[in-house]
Amino acid sequence: MADLYNLSSHYWAGNVISLHAATASGHVFATVPLNFVVGNGVNTWEYILDLAEMLVEPVTDCPGSIETVDGDAVHLAAEPCAGDYVFTHRGK
């Protein structure tokens, strides 16, 4: 089904953080424009993690984590950069 309107990713192409679900399908469940993150004054991976956790079902005793596609955890206090990342629940 075609989109009925342009998504934000259309306007921010190439300058976004794409979060993939850590499942067999690996579907993108969130696309966050990097300029939005930088401009809102909370330019950290912790902010991106908070956004991601609002979009997925919580898992008791398994906190959320964002990793590079190579499996390296991002540092939550660091500034995010554009690219593809994987959201997972640690301990699951």
PyMOL Python script that loads the backbone (N, CA, C, O; Angstrom):
from pymol import cmd

cmd.read_pdbstr("""\
ATOM      1  N   MET A   1       0.837  -1.172   0.000  1.00  0.00           N
ATOM      2  CA  MET A   1       0.000   0.000   0.000  1.00  0.00           C
ATOM      3  C   MET A   1       0.887   1.242   0.000  1.00  0.00           C
ATOM      4  O   MET A   1       1.801   1.348   0.818  1.00  0.00           O
ATOM      5  N   ALA A   2       0.638   2.149  -0.876  1.00  0.00           N
ATOM      6  CA  ALA A   2       1.410   3.387  -0.973  1.00  0.00           C
ATOM      7  C   ALA A   2       1.015   4.352   0.137  1.00  0.00           C
ATOM      8  O   ALA A   2      -0.131   4.377   0.585  1.00  0.00           O
ATOM      9  N   ASP A   3       1.993   5.146   0.571  1.00  0.00           N
ATOM     10  CA  ASP A   3       1.700   6.168   1.578  1.00  0.00           C
ATOM     11  C   ASP A   3       0.770   7.216   0.984  1.00  0.00           C
ATOM     12  O   ASP A   3       0.898   7.578  -0.185  1.00  0.00           O
ATOM     13  N   LEU A   4      -0.159   7.698   1.788  1.00  0.00           N
ATOM     14  CA  LEU A   4      -1.077   8.731   1.337  1.00  0.00           C
ATOM     15  C   LEU A   4      -0.470  10.116   1.477  1.00  0.00           C
ATOM     16  O   LEU A   4      -1.007  11.089   0.947  1.00  0.00           O
ATOM     17  N   TYR A   5       0.634  10.209   2.180  1.00  0.00           N
ATOM     18  CA  TYR A   5       1.316  11.484   2.401  1.00  0.00           C
ATOM     19  C   TYR A   5       2.794  11.182   2.617  1.00  0.00           C
ATOM     20  O   TYR A   5       3.169  10.040   2.881  1.00  0.00           O
ATOM     21  N   ASN A   6       3.618  12.193   2.506  1.00  0.00           N
ATOM     22  CA  ASN A   6       5.044  12.000   2.706  1.00  0.00           C
ATOM     23  C   ASN A   6       5.356  11.856   4.192  1.00  0.00           C
ATOM     24  O   ASN A   6       4.897  12.649   5.013  1.00  0.00           O
ATOM     25  N   LEU A   7       6.139  10.839   4.524  1.00  0.00           N
ATOM     26  CA  LEU A   7       6.574  10.645   5.893  1.00  0.00           C
ATOM     27  C   LEU A   7       7.749  11.573   6.181  1.00  0.00           C
ATOM     28  O   LEU A   7       8.370  12.101   5.258  1.00  0.00           O
ATOM     29  N   SER A   8       8.051  11.770   7.456  1.00  0.00           N
ATOM     30  CA  SER A   8       9.166  12.652   7.809  1.00  0.00           C
ATOM     31  C   SER A   8      10.469  12.173   7.180  1.00  0.00           C
ATOM     32  O   SER A   8      11.325  12.985   6.831  1.00  0.00           O
ATOM     33  N   SER A   9      10.622  10.868   7.035  1.00  0.00           N
ATOM     34  CA  SER A   9      11.848  10.331   6.452  1.00  0.00           C
ATOM     35  C   SER A   9      12.049  10.806   5.013  1.00  0.00           C
ATOM     36  O   SER A   9      13.178  10.856   4.525  1.00  0.00           O
ATOM     37  N   HIS A  10      10.950  11.156   4.337  1.00  0.00           N
ATOM     38  CA  HIS A  10      11.037  11.702   2.981  1.00  0.00           C
ATOM     39  C   HIS A  10      11.793  13.032   2.986  1.00  0.00           C
ATOM     40  O   HIS A  10      12.588  13.300   2.086  1.00  0.00           O
ATOM     41  N   TYR A  11      11.549  13.850   3.984  1.00  0.00           N
ATOM     42  CA  TYR A  11      12.165  15.171   4.063  1.00  0.00           C
ATOM     43  C   TYR A  11      13.567  15.149   4.643  1.00  0.00           C
ATOM     44  O   TYR A  11      14.355  16.063   4.398  1.00  0.00           O
ATOM     45  N   TRP A  12      13.885  14.119   5.406  1.00  0.00           N
ATOM     46  CA  TRP A  12      15.175  14.050   6.092  1.00  0.00           C
ATOM     47  C   TRP A  12      16.044  12.942   5.525  1.00  0.00           C
ATOM     48  O   TRP A  12      16.974  12.500   6.200  1.00  0.00           O
ATOM     49  N   ALA A  13      15.783  12.486   4.335  1.00  0.00           N
ATOM     50  CA  ALA A  13      16.482  11.348   3.739  1.00  0.00           C
ATOM     51  C   ALA A  13      17.999  11.489   3.888  1.00  0.00           C
ATOM     52  O   ALA A  13      18.575  12.540   3.607  1.00  0.00           O
ATOM     53  N   GLY A  14      18.625  10.401   4.340  1.00  0.00           N
ATOM     54  CA  GLY A  14      20.068  10.375   4.484  1.00  0.00           C
ATOM     55  C   GLY A  14      20.573  10.972   5.780  1.00  0.00           C
ATOM     56  O   GLY A  14      21.764  10.873   6.075  1.00  0.00           O
ATOM     57  N   ASN A  15      19.708  11.585   6.556  1.00  0.00           N
ATOM     58  CA  ASN A  15      20.124  12.221   7.803  1.00  0.00           C
ATOM     59  C   ASN A  15      19.212  11.762   8.933  1.00  0.00           C
ATOM     60  O   ASN A  15      18.716  12.572   9.715  1.00  0.00           O
ATOM     61  N   VAL A  16      18.998  10.439   9.008  1.00  0.00           N
ATOM     62  CA  VAL A  16      18.070   9.886   9.989  1.00  0.00           C
ATOM     63  C   VAL A  16      18.708   8.739  10.764  1.00  0.00           C
ATOM     64  O   VAL A  16      19.692   8.139  10.331  1.00  0.00           O
ATOM     65  N   ILE A  17      18.127   8.457  11.907  1.00  0.00           N
ATOM     66  CA  ILE A  17      18.455   7.283  12.695  1.00  0.00           C
ATOM     67  C   ILE A  17      17.317   6.305  12.469  1.00  0.00           C
ATOM     68  O   ILE A  17      16.171   6.598  12.809  1.00  0.00           O
ATOM     69  N   SER A  18      17.617   5.148  11.900  1.00  0.00           N
ATOM     70  CA  SER A  18      16.596   4.130  11.667  1.00  0.00           C
ATOM     71  C   SER A  18      16.780   3.017  12.682  1.00  0.00           C
ATOM     72  O   SER A  18      17.855   2.427  12.785  1.00  0.00           O
ATOM     73  N   LEU A  19      15.714   2.731  13.439  1.00  0.00           N
ATOM     74  CA  LEU A  19      15.759   1.675  14.444  1.00  0.00           C
ATOM     75  C   LEU A  19      15.042   0.443  13.921  1.00  0.00           C
ATOM     76  O   LEU A  19      13.869   0.499  13.553  1.00  0.00           O
ATOM     77  N   HIS A  20      15.756  -0.659  13.893  1.00  0.00           N
ATOM     78  CA  HIS A  20      15.206  -1.935  13.456  1.00  0.00           C
ATOM     79  C   HIS A  20      14.855  -2.765  14.676  1.00  0.00           C
ATOM     80  O   HIS A  20      15.551  -2.702  15.690  1.00  0.00           O
ATOM     81  N   ALA A  21      13.799  -3.531  14.594  1.00  0.00           N
ATOM     82  CA  ALA A  21      13.438  -4.441  15.668  1.00  0.00           C
ATOM     83  C   ALA A  21      14.397  -5.626  15.644  1.00  0.00           C
ATOM     84  O   ALA A  21      14.763  -6.108  14.572  1.00  0.00           O
ATOM     85  N   ALA A  22      14.801  -6.092  16.805  1.00  0.00           N
ATOM     86  CA  ALA A  22      15.701  -7.250  16.901  1.00  0.00           C
ATOM     87  C   ALA A  22      14.875  -8.525  16.808  1.00  0.00           C
ATOM     88  O   ALA A  22      14.777  -9.291  17.766  1.00  0.00           O
ATOM     89  N   THR A  23      14.291  -8.734  15.648  1.00  0.00           N
ATOM     90  CA  THR A  23      13.492  -9.934  15.383  1.00  0.00           C
ATOM     91  C   THR A  23      13.966 -10.518  14.065  1.00  0.00           C
ATOM     92  O   THR A  23      14.811  -9.934  13.386  1.00  0.00           O
ATOM     93  N   ALA A  24      13.434 -11.648  13.711  1.00  0.00           N
ATOM     94  CA  ALA A  24      13.817 -12.275  12.453  1.00  0.00           C
ATOM     95  C   ALA A  24      13.522 -11.368  11.263  1.00  0.00           C
ATOM     96  O   ALA A  24      14.259 -11.376  10.277  1.00  0.00           O
ATOM     97  N   SER A  25      12.440 -10.582  11.352  1.00  0.00           N
ATOM     98  CA  SER A  25      12.073  -9.710  10.234  1.00  0.00           C
ATOM     99  C   SER A  25      12.973  -8.484  10.164  1.00  0.00           C
ATOM    100  O   SER A  25      13.272  -8.003   9.070  1.00  0.00           O
ATOM    101  N   GLY A  26      13.412  -7.969  11.314  1.00  0.00           N
ATOM    102  CA  GLY A  26      14.285  -6.808  11.342  1.00  0.00           C
ATOM    103  C   GLY A  26      13.664  -5.542  10.791  1.00  0.00           C
ATOM    104  O   GLY A  26      14.384  -4.647  10.348  1.00  0.00           O
ATOM    105  N   HIS A  27      12.341  -5.445  10.809  1.00  0.00           N
ATOM    106  CA  HIS A  27      11.652  -4.285  10.256  1.00  0.00           C
ATOM    107  C   HIS A  27      12.039  -2.999  10.975  1.00  0.00           C
ATOM    108  O   HIS A  27      12.285  -2.998  12.181  1.00  0.00           O
ATOM    109  N   VAL A  28      12.088  -1.906  10.219  1.00  0.00           N
ATOM    110  CA  VAL A  28      12.296  -0.589  10.819  1.00  0.00           C
ATOM    111  C   VAL A  28      11.006  -0.200  11.518  1.00  0.00           C
ATOM    112  O   VAL A  28       9.945  -0.210  10.895  1.00  0.00           O
ATOM    113  N   PHE A  29      11.074   0.143  12.798  1.00  0.00           N
ATOM    114  CA  PHE A  29       9.869   0.550  13.518  1.00  0.00           C
ATOM    115  C   PHE A  29       9.909   2.023  13.891  1.00  0.00           C
ATOM    116  O   PHE A  29       8.910   2.570  14.359  1.00  0.00           O
ATOM    117  N   ALA A  30      11.049   2.672  13.690  1.00  0.00           N
ATOM    118  CA  ALA A  30      11.142   4.104  13.989  1.00  0.00           C
ATOM    119  C   ALA A  30      12.224   4.733  13.123  1.00  0.00           C
ATOM    120  O   ALA A  30      13.298   4.163  12.932  1.00  0.00           O
ATOM    121  N   THR A  31      11.926   5.897  12.615  1.00  0.00           N
ATOM    122  CA  THR A  31      12.894   6.697  11.878  1.00  0.00           C
ATOM    123  C   THR A  31      12.888   8.074  12.517  1.00  0.00           C
ATOM    124  O   THR A  31      11.867   8.762  12.521  1.00  0.00           O
ATOM    125  N   VAL A  32      14.032   8.470  13.057  1.00  0.00           N
ATOM    126  CA  VAL A  32      14.126   9.730  13.787  1.00  0.00           C
ATOM    127  C   VAL A  32      15.046  10.677  13.032  1.00  0.00           C
ATOM    128  O   VAL A  32      16.218  10.363  12.828  1.00  0.00           O
ATOM    129  N   PRO A  33      14.534  11.836  12.611  1.00  0.00           N
ATOM    130  CA  PRO A  33      15.396  12.811  11.920  1.00  0.00           C
ATOM    131  C   PRO A  33      16.480  13.328  12.866  1.00  0.00           C
ATOM    132  O   PRO A  33      16.177  13.817  13.954  1.00  0.00           O
ATOM    133  N   LEU A  34      17.735  13.220  12.452  1.00  0.00           N
ATOM    134  CA  LEU A  34      18.838  13.654  13.297  1.00  0.00           C
ATOM    135  C   LEU A  34      18.755  15.144  13.614  1.00  0.00           C
ATOM    136  O   LEU A  34      19.098  15.549  14.725  1.00  0.00           O
ATOM    137  N   ASN A  35      18.315  15.959  12.679  1.00  0.00           N
ATOM    138  CA  ASN A  35      18.188  17.399  12.939  1.00  0.00           C
ATOM    139  C   ASN A  35      17.171  17.678  14.037  1.00  0.00           C
ATOM    140  O   ASN A  35      17.323  18.642  14.787  1.00  0.00           O
ATOM    141  N   PHE A  36      16.152  16.859  14.143  1.00  0.00           N
ATOM    142  CA  PHE A  36      15.165  16.994  15.221  1.00  0.00           C
ATOM    143  C   PHE A  36      15.823  16.730  16.569  1.00  0.00           C
ATOM    144  O   PHE A  36      15.598  17.464  17.531  1.00  0.00           O
ATOM    145  N   VAL A  37      16.627  15.689  16.635  1.00  0.00           N
ATOM    146  CA  VAL A  37      17.298  15.335  17.887  1.00  0.00           C
ATOM    147  C   VAL A  37      18.280  16.434  18.290  1.00  0.00           C
ATOM    148  O   VAL A  37      18.315  16.847  19.450  1.00  0.00           O
ATOM    149  N   VAL A  38      19.062  16.897  17.347  1.00  0.00           N
ATOM    150  CA  VAL A  38      20.046  17.939  17.638  1.00  0.00           C
ATOM    151  C   VAL A  38      19.343  19.231  18.051  1.00  0.00           C
ATOM    152  O   VAL A  38      19.795  19.911  18.972  1.00  0.00           O
ATOM    153  N   GLY A  39      18.254  19.573  17.386  1.00  0.00           N
ATOM    154  CA  GLY A  39      17.555  20.825  17.636  1.00  0.00           C
ATOM    155  C   GLY A  39      16.715  20.868  18.895  1.00  0.00           C
ATOM    156  O   GLY A  39      16.345  21.951  19.348  1.00  0.00           O
ATOM    157  N   ASN A  40      16.400  19.699  19.481  1.00  0.00           N
ATOM    158  CA  ASN A  40      15.514  19.713  20.647  1.00  0.00           C
ATOM    159  C   ASN A  40      16.260  19.883  21.966  1.00  0.00           C
ATOM    160  O   ASN A  40      15.634  19.970  23.023  1.00  0.00           O
ATOM    161  N   GLY A  41      17.582  19.932  21.916  1.00  0.00           N
ATOM    162  CA  GLY A  41      18.363  20.173  23.116  1.00  0.00           C
ATOM    163  C   GLY A  41      18.699  18.935  23.927  1.00  0.00           C
ATOM    164  O   GLY A  41      19.373  19.039  24.952  1.00  0.00           O
ATOM    165  N   VAL A  42      18.244  17.759  23.491  1.00  0.00           N
ATOM    166  CA  VAL A  42      18.564  16.508  24.180  1.00  0.00           C
ATOM    167  C   VAL A  42      19.237  15.591  23.160  1.00  0.00           C
ATOM    168  O   VAL A  42      18.653  14.612  22.697  1.00  0.00           O
ATOM    169  N   ASN A  43      20.447  15.927  22.834  1.00  0.00           N
ATOM    170  CA  ASN A  43      21.172  15.273  21.748  1.00  0.00           C
ATOM    171  C   ASN A  43      21.967  14.079  22.275  1.00  0.00           C
ATOM    172  O   ASN A  43      23.198  14.094  22.268  1.00  0.00           O
ATOM    173  N   THR A  44      21.254  13.041  22.733  1.00  0.00           N
ATOM    174  CA  THR A  44      21.914  11.846  23.268  1.00  0.00           C
ATOM    175  C   THR A  44      21.198  10.583  22.795  1.00  0.00           C
ATOM    176  O   THR A  44      20.038  10.616  22.384  1.00  0.00           O
ATOM    177  N   TRP A  45      21.923   9.478  22.866  1.00  0.00           N
ATOM    178  CA  TRP A  45      21.310   8.185  22.578  1.00  0.00           C
ATOM    179  C   TRP A  45      20.262   7.830  23.623  1.00  0.00           C
ATOM    180  O   TRP A  45      19.319   7.094  23.334  1.00  0.00           O
ATOM    181  N   GLU A  46      20.423   8.345  24.828  1.00  0.00           N
ATOM    182  CA  GLU A  46      19.430   8.073  25.863  1.00  0.00           C
ATOM    183  C   GLU A  46      18.053   8.598  25.450  1.00  0.00           C
ATOM    184  O   GLU A  46      17.036   7.958  25.715  1.00  0.00           O
ATOM    185  N   TYR A  47      18.026   9.755  24.806  1.00  0.00           N
ATOM    186  CA  TYR A  47      16.763  10.316  24.308  1.00  0.00           C
ATOM    187  C   TYR A  47      16.171   9.400  23.233  1.00  0.00           C
ATOM    188  O   TYR A  47      14.967   9.143  23.233  1.00  0.00           O
ATOM    189  N   ILE A  48      17.005   8.913  22.327  1.00  0.00           N
ATOM    190  CA  ILE A  48      16.534   8.003  21.267  1.00  0.00           C
ATOM    191  C   ILE A  48      15.985   6.724  21.898  1.00  0.00           C
ATOM    192  O   ILE A  48      14.956   6.208  21.462  1.00  0.00           O
ATOM    193  N   LEU A  49      16.670   6.209  22.927  1.00  0.00           N
ATOM    194  CA  LEU A  49      16.195   5.008  23.609  1.00  0.00           C
ATOM    195  C   LEU A  49      14.842   5.262  24.261  1.00  0.00           C
ATOM    196  O   LEU A  49      13.956   4.410  24.195  1.00  0.00           O
ATOM    197  N   ASP A  50      14.671   6.419  24.888  1.00  0.00           N
ATOM    198  CA  ASP A  50      13.374   6.764  25.492  1.00  0.00           C
ATOM    199  C   ASP A  50      12.273   6.782  24.435  1.00  0.00           C
ATOM    200  O   ASP A  50      11.171   6.291  24.679  1.00  0.00           O
ATOM    201  N   LEU A  51      12.565   7.343  23.266  1.00  0.00           N
ATOM    202  CA  LEU A  51      11.589   7.350  22.171  1.00  0.00           C
ATOM    203  C   LEU A  51      11.237   5.926  21.757  1.00  0.00           C
ATOM    204  O   LEU A  51      10.063   5.588  21.605  1.00  0.00           O
ATOM    205  N   ALA A  52      12.256   5.098  21.576  1.00  0.00           N
ATOM    206  CA  ALA A  52      12.033   3.719  21.135  1.00  0.00           C
ATOM    207  C   ALA A  52      11.185   2.956  22.148  1.00  0.00           C
ATOM    208  O   ALA A  52      10.293   2.197  21.768  1.00  0.00           O
ATOM    209  N   GLU A  53      11.462   3.157  23.434  1.00  0.00           N
ATOM    210  CA  GLU A  53      10.725   2.418  24.449  1.00  0.00           C
ATOM    211  C   GLU A  53       9.261   2.831  24.539  1.00  0.00           C
ATOM    212  O   GLU A  53       8.442   2.088  25.081  1.00  0.00           O
ATOM    213  N   MET A  54       8.923   4.001  24.017  1.00  0.00           N
ATOM    214  CA  MET A  54       7.511   4.405  23.954  1.00  0.00           C
ATOM    215  C   MET A  54       6.765   3.680  22.838  1.00  0.00           C
ATOM    216  O   MET A  54       5.534   3.662  22.815  1.00  0.00           O
ATOM    217  N   LEU A  55       7.520   3.081  21.908  1.00  0.00           N
ATOM    218  CA  LEU A  55       6.915   2.476  20.727  1.00  0.00           C
ATOM    219  C   LEU A  55       6.807   0.959  20.782  1.00  0.00           C
ATOM    220  O   LEU A  55       6.174   0.352  19.918  1.00  0.00           O
ATOM    221  N   VAL A  56       7.415   0.344  21.782  1.00  0.00           N
ATOM    222  CA  VAL A  56       7.404  -1.120  21.863  1.00  0.00           C
ATOM    223  C   VAL A  56       6.810  -1.571  23.189  1.00  0.00           C
ATOM    224  O   VAL A  56       6.776  -0.814  24.160  1.00  0.00           O
ATOM    225  N   GLU A  57       6.347  -2.801  23.217  1.00  0.00           N
ATOM    226  CA  GLU A  57       5.831  -3.401  24.443  1.00  0.00           C
ATOM    227  C   GLU A  57       6.989  -3.583  25.421  1.00  0.00           C
ATOM    228  O   GLU A  57       8.026  -4.130  25.047  1.00  0.00           O
ATOM    229  N   PRO A  58       6.831  -3.137  26.656  1.00  0.00           N
ATOM    230  CA  PRO A  58       7.893  -3.365  27.641  1.00  0.00           C
ATOM    231  C   PRO A  58       8.020  -4.847  27.979  1.00  0.00           C
ATOM    232  O   PRO A  58       7.043  -5.594  27.923  1.00  0.00           O
ATOM    233  N   VAL A  59       9.229  -5.257  28.328  1.00  0.00           N
ATOM    234  CA  VAL A  59       9.481  -6.627  28.763  1.00  0.00           C
ATOM    235  C   VAL A  59      10.023  -6.537  30.184  1.00  0.00           C
ATOM    236  O   VAL A  59      11.073  -5.937  30.413  1.00  0.00           O
ATOM    237  N   THR A  60       9.315  -7.130  31.133  1.00  0.00           N
ATOM    238  CA  THR A  60       9.691  -7.066  32.540  1.00  0.00           C
ATOM    239  C   THR A  60      11.120  -7.562  32.747  1.00  0.00           C
ATOM    240  O   THR A  60      11.501  -8.627  32.262  1.00  0.00           O
ATOM    241  N   ASP A  61      11.898  -6.770  33.475  1.00  0.00           N
ATOM    242  CA  ASP A  61      13.283  -7.098  33.821  1.00  0.00           C
ATOM    243  C   ASP A  61      14.218  -7.200  32.615  1.00  0.00           C
ATOM    244  O   ASP A  61      15.303  -7.769  32.726  1.00  0.00           O
ATOM    245  N   CYS A  62      13.813  -6.659  31.476  1.00  0.00           N
ATOM    246  CA  CYS A  62      14.660  -6.663  30.283  1.00  0.00           C
ATOM    247  C   CYS A  62      14.680  -5.248  29.698  1.00  0.00           C
ATOM    248  O   CYS A  62      13.862  -4.917  28.840  1.00  0.00           O
ATOM    249  N   PRO A  63      15.621  -4.410  30.166  1.00  0.00           N
ATOM    250  CA  PRO A  63      15.652  -3.036  29.675  1.00  0.00           C
ATOM    251  C   PRO A  63      15.993  -2.978  28.187  1.00  0.00           C
ATOM    252  O   PRO A  63      16.640  -3.875  27.647  1.00  0.00           O
ATOM    253  N   GLY A  64      15.546  -1.911  27.543  1.00  0.00           N
ATOM    254  CA  GLY A  64      15.832  -1.718  26.131  1.00  0.00           C
ATOM    255  C   GLY A  64      17.283  -1.340  25.900  1.00  0.00           C
ATOM    256  O   GLY A  64      17.949  -0.799  26.782  1.00  0.00           O
ATOM    257  N   SER A  65      17.758  -1.632  24.704  1.00  0.00           N
ATOM    258  CA  SER A  65      19.131  -1.338  24.326  1.00  0.00           C
ATOM    259  C   SER A  65      19.169  -1.001  22.845  1.00  0.00           C
ATOM    260  O   SER A  65      18.405  -1.554  22.053  1.00  0.00           O
ATOM    261  N   ILE A  66      20.059  -0.093  22.476  1.00  0.00           N
ATOM    262  CA  ILE A  66      20.283   0.220  21.062  1.00  0.00           C
ATOM    263  C   ILE A  66      21.705  -0.184  20.725  1.00  0.00           C
ATOM    264  O   ILE A  66      22.651   0.153  21.436  1.00  0.00           O
ATOM    265  N   GLU A  67      21.838  -0.917  19.620  1.00  0.00           N
ATOM    266  CA  GLU A  67      23.140  -1.398  19.180  1.00  0.00           C
ATOM    267  C   GLU A  67      23.356  -1.052  17.709  1.00  0.00           C
ATOM    268  O   GLU A  67      22.407  -0.818  16.960  1.00  0.00           O
ATOM    269  N   THR A  68      24.619  -1.025  17.320  1.00  0.00           N
ATOM    270  CA  THR A  68      24.934  -0.881  15.902  1.00  0.00           C
ATOM    271  C   THR A  68      24.537  -2.185  15.213  1.00  0.00           C
ATOM    272  O   THR A  68      24.265  -3.180  15.884  1.00  0.00           O
ATOM    273  N   VAL A  69      24.503  -2.187  13.909  1.00  0.00           N
ATOM    274  CA  VAL A  69      24.158  -3.414  13.196  1.00  0.00           C
ATOM    275  C   VAL A  69      25.230  -4.487  13.390  1.00  0.00           C
ATOM    276  O   VAL A  69      24.992  -5.659  13.100  1.00  0.00           O
ATOM    277  N   ASP A  70      26.416  -4.091  13.884  1.00  0.00           N
ATOM    278  CA  ASP A  70      27.479  -5.047  14.196  1.00  0.00           C
ATOM    279  C   ASP A  70      27.376  -5.595  15.614  1.00  0.00           C
ATOM    280  O   ASP A  70      28.191  -6.427  16.012  1.00  0.00           O
ATOM    281  N   GLY A  71      26.378  -5.138  16.391  1.00  0.00           N
ATOM    282  CA  GLY A  71      26.155  -5.653  17.733  1.00  0.00           C
ATOM    283  C   GLY A  71      26.826  -4.881  18.851  1.00  0.00           C
ATOM    284  O   GLY A  71      26.801  -5.325  19.998  1.00  0.00           O
ATOM    285  N   ASP A  72      27.430  -3.733  18.551  1.00  0.00           N
ATOM    286  CA  ASP A  72      28.061  -2.911  19.584  1.00  0.00           C
ATOM    287  C   ASP A  72      27.032  -1.970  20.195  1.00  0.00           C
ATOM    288  O   ASP A  72      26.323  -1.268  19.474  1.00  0.00           O
ATOM    289  N   ALA A  73      26.949  -1.952  21.521  1.00  0.00           N
ATOM    290  CA  ALA A  73      26.009  -1.057  22.209  1.00  0.00           C
ATOM    291  C   ALA A  73      26.455   0.389  22.034  1.00  0.00           C
ATOM    292  O   ALA A  73      27.650   0.684  22.066  1.00  0.00           O
ATOM    293  N   VAL A  74      25.491   1.289  21.849  1.00  0.00           N
ATOM    294  CA  VAL A  74      25.809   2.718  21.786  1.00  0.00           C
ATOM    295  C   VAL A  74      25.972   3.227  23.219  1.00  0.00           C
ATOM    296  O   VAL A  74      25.405   2.656  24.151  1.00  0.00           O
ATOM    297  N   HIS A  75      26.729   4.275  23.389  1.00  0.00           N
ATOM    298  CA  HIS A  75      26.903   4.901  24.700  1.00  0.00           C
ATOM    299  C   HIS A  75      25.786   5.922  24.874  1.00  0.00           C
ATOM    300  O   HIS A  75      25.698   6.880  24.105  1.00  0.00           O
ATOM    301  N   LEU A  76      24.940   5.729  25.865  1.00  0.00           N
ATOM    302  CA  LEU A  76      23.731   6.530  26.017  1.00  0.00           C
ATOM    303  C   LEU A  76      23.995   8.016  26.193  1.00  0.00           C
ATOM    304  O   LEU A  76      23.142   8.825  25.828  1.00  0.00           O
ATOM    305  N   ALA A  77      25.134   8.406  26.731  1.00  0.00           N
ATOM    306  CA  ALA A  77      25.438   9.827  26.921  1.00  0.00           C
ATOM    307  C   ALA A  77      26.039  10.467  25.664  1.00  0.00           C
ATOM    308  O   ALA A  77      26.179  11.688  25.600  1.00  0.00           O
ATOM    309  N   ALA A  78      26.389   9.662  24.680  1.00  0.00           N
ATOM    310  CA  ALA A  78      27.025  10.174  23.459  1.00  0.00           C
ATOM    311  C   ALA A  78      26.001  10.783  22.504  1.00  0.00           C
ATOM    312  O   ALA A  78      24.805  10.502  22.579  1.00  0.00           O
ATOM    313  N   GLU A  79      26.508  11.624  21.605  1.00  0.00           N
ATOM    314  CA  GLU A  79      25.657  12.200  20.554  1.00  0.00           C
ATOM    315  C   GLU A  79      25.362  11.133  19.508  1.00  0.00           C
ATOM    316  O   GLU A  79      26.280  10.445  19.062  1.00  0.00           O
ATOM    317  N   PRO A  80      24.104  10.980  19.107  1.00  0.00           N
ATOM    318  CA  PRO A  80      23.779  10.001  18.075  1.00  0.00           C
ATOM    319  C   PRO A  80      24.237  10.479  16.703  1.00  0.00           C
ATOM    320  O   PRO A  80      24.411  11.675  16.466  1.00  0.00           O
ATOM    321  N   CYS A  81      24.426   9.522  15.815  1.00  0.00           N
ATOM    322  CA  CYS A  81      24.746   9.857  14.427  1.00  0.00           C
ATOM    323  C   CYS A  81      23.825   9.051  13.523  1.00  0.00           C
ATOM    324  O   CYS A  81      23.309   8.004  13.912  1.00  0.00           O
ATOM    325  N   ALA A  82      23.628   9.554  12.318  1.00  0.00           N
ATOM    326  CA  ALA A  82      22.713   8.922  11.369  1.00  0.00           C
ATOM    327  C   ALA A  82      23.182   7.509  11.037  1.00  0.00           C
ATOM    328  O   ALA A  82      24.380   7.224  11.037  1.00  0.00           O
ATOM    329  N   GLY A  83      22.233   6.638  10.758  1.00  0.00           N
ATOM    330  CA  GLY A  83      22.556   5.278  10.361  1.00  0.00           C
ATOM    331  C   GLY A  83      21.491   4.303  10.787  1.00  0.00           C
ATOM    332  O   GLY A  83      20.430   4.694  11.274  1.00  0.00           O
ATOM    333  N   ASP A  84      21.781   3.024  10.600  1.00  0.00           N
ATOM    334  CA  ASP A  84      20.873   1.949  10.970  1.00  0.00           C
ATOM    335  C   ASP A  84      21.326   1.342  12.289  1.00  0.00           C
ATOM    336  O   ASP A  84      22.509   1.068  12.489  1.00  0.00           O
ATOM    337  N   TYR A  85      20.363   1.136  13.186  1.00  0.00           N
ATOM    338  CA  TYR A  85      20.634   0.604  14.513  1.00  0.00           C
ATOM    339  C   TYR A  85      19.572  -0.427  14.861  1.00  0.00           C
ATOM    340  O   TYR A  85      18.511  -0.475  14.238  1.00  0.00           O
ATOM    341  N   VAL A  86      19.862  -1.246  15.858  1.00  0.00           N
ATOM    342  CA  VAL A  86      18.954  -2.316  16.271  1.00  0.00           C
ATOM    343  C   VAL A  86      18.526  -2.070  17.720  1.00  0.00           C
ATOM    344  O   VAL A  86      19.354  -1.843  18.603  1.00  0.00           O
ATOM    345  N   PHE A  87      17.211  -2.121  17.937  1.00  0.00           N
ATOM    346  CA  PHE A  87      16.662  -2.032  19.291  1.00  0.00           C
ATOM    347  C   PHE A  87      16.380  -3.444  19.773  1.00  0.00           C
ATOM    348  O   PHE A  87      15.795  -4.249  19.049  1.00  0.00           O
ATOM    349  N   THR A  88      16.793  -3.740  20.989  1.00  0.00           N
ATOM    350  CA  THR A  88      16.547  -5.049  21.569  1.00  0.00           C
ATOM    351  C   THR A  88      16.278  -4.902  23.059  1.00  0.00           C
ATOM    352  O   THR A  88      16.583  -3.869  23.655  1.00  0.00           O
ATOM    353  N   HIS A  89      15.712  -5.929  23.646  1.00  0.00           N
ATOM    354  CA  HIS A  89      15.556  -5.990  25.101  1.00  0.00           C
ATOM    355  C   HIS A  89      16.671  -6.885  25.633  1.00  0.00           C
ATOM    356  O   HIS A  89      16.733  -8.067  25.296  1.00  0.00           O
ATOM    357  N   ARG A  90      17.556  -6.324  26.465  1.00  0.00           N
ATOM    358  CA  ARG A  90      18.666  -7.097  27.037  1.00  0.00           C
ATOM    359  C   ARG A  90      18.097  -8.165  27.950  1.00  0.00           C
ATOM    360  O   ARG A  90      17.147  -7.927  28.696  1.00  0.00           O
ATOM    361  N   GLY A  91      18.682  -9.330  27.879  1.00  0.00           N
ATOM    362  CA  GLY A  91      18.267 -10.433  28.751  1.00  0.00           C
ATOM    363  C   GLY A  91      17.132 -11.257  28.183  1.00  0.00           C
ATOM    364  O   GLY A  91      16.704 -12.232  28.801  1.00  0.00           O
ATOM    365  N   LYS A  92      16.646 -10.886  27.031  1.00  0.00           N
ATOM    366  CA  LYS A  92      15.529 -11.639  26.441  1.00  0.00           C
ATOM    367  C   LYS A  92      16.072 -12.728  25.548  1.00  0.00           C
ATOM    368  O   LYS A  92      15.300 -13.480  24.953  1.00  0.00           O
TER     369      LYS A  92
END
""", "prot")
cmd.dss("prot")
cmd.show_as("cartoon", "prot")
cmd.util.cbc("prot")
cmd.orient("prot")
